[in-house]
């Protein structure tokens, strides 16, 4: 039943306490939507894994034709488990184990052992591939996703009964992935701050020359000219603005772990970030982009039949403006949600355009809006 919408002053708002209230219905809806999105995200990742295994076989066959002297493990783990290019039979054996473990998870969704075997097999395969100089930028997010999947299990939406533990597991899964990017942003801020505070003559991130240094290794490896050099040197603000925006969303990426409506926006920005690196600096992130797309796509926009399990309010009411705004949902069993001020606008948008409301979860949006209401335009 479509809820009735009201505006203006009425008895419900008069009796509502002037503080936020969140009903069990809202919480259950959050659990349900998160489990639906994650179920299809995991499904997409497993399909991608089969394609990745096929690509790994093709890459390994290419390596078989190279001199053995070129194989050089780049870290201690590689030297321990894959000190030399393995025999074809060994590699194919590990590939078969990985494929079987990945396939079994379509049916044994709560089984931990197959995912542990898969994560270990994928790491070993990558250690072999990395031993030809691929360590810096290849497959790290892909491996982390399979590692963290050991700790999360979501059944099919038709039979799944999400609870707070499953919801927390999903959030921690995304926290593990996004914290990598947040660390990247924090490292850039720390490096920039250190050079500015110490008045170092070295090139720092806000100087356009940093773009050249960032690109020189890749373009030298591929023996190609850097066509974007004039853009950064003649228009330094392009690099500087781009750097500030990039650092902002990288540093704030981890926030999306706890706010599902924000995840598709962070996912889209991460894909754009990697594509810019790929086309402007020849730093290739093909698998990473595909992994982010699989895990951050808003699947509940497509698979809507499960919305019949949501708890819809009997009435919804919005009154007031700015700091005095009040948004109330009333349910058949007497429970209600009450949100005030900025949160009232955000919750109303969540009901109308769930993922569009994700933009209101970007760090800084709420305090800036409230400052605008109170200081910049207090009379309107």
Secondary structure, 3 states (H helix, E strand, C coil): CCCEEEECCCHHHHHCCCCCECCHHHHHHHHHHHHHHHHHHHHHHHHHHHHHHHHHHHHHHHHCCCCHHHCCCCCHHHHHHCCCCCCHHHHHHHHHHHHHHHHHCCCCCCCCHHHHHHHHHHHHHHHHHHCCCCCCCCCHHHHHHHHHHHHCCCCCCCCCCCCHHHHHHHHHHHHHHHHHHHHHHHHHHHHHHHHHHCCCCCCCCCCCHHHHHHHHHHHHHCCCCCCCHHHHHHCHHHHHHHHHHHHHHHHCHHHHHCCHHHHHHHHHHHHHHHHHHHHHHCCCCHHHHHHHHHHHCCHHHCCCHHHHHCCCCCEEEEECCHHHCEEEEECCCCCEEEEECHHHHHHHHHHHCCCHHHHHHCCCHHHHHHHHHHHHCCCC
